[in-house]
Amino acid sequence: MKFTIGKYEKALNCFKKCEKFDDVNKSEIALNNGLVFRAMAKYDEAICAFQEALNLDSNYEEAKRCLDGLKGMPQTFEFIKKFDKQRT
């Protein structure tokens, strides 16, 4: 697990470095950040990244789909945690 998390962190650092260049698609970087956060189960951060991609390009269909797919996820996991605590 540590190895995988390390790769995710490297990816995020790489995307951050890319943001400094003028000729990059910043909405694409935001989307990729969101995909990495989603893979790390950091759903709030993923949602923010997908929203940032849409703020940069309101017609970005992939960002819309990714954001729609995460709607309600943080609340669902919070509900599951509370439910598990009540059972024990």
Secondary structure, 3 states (H helix, E strand, C coil): CHHHHHHHHHHHHHHHHHCCCCCCCHHHHHHHHHHHHHHCCCHHHHHHHHHHHHHHCCCCHHHHHHHHHHCCHHHHHHHHHHHHHHHC
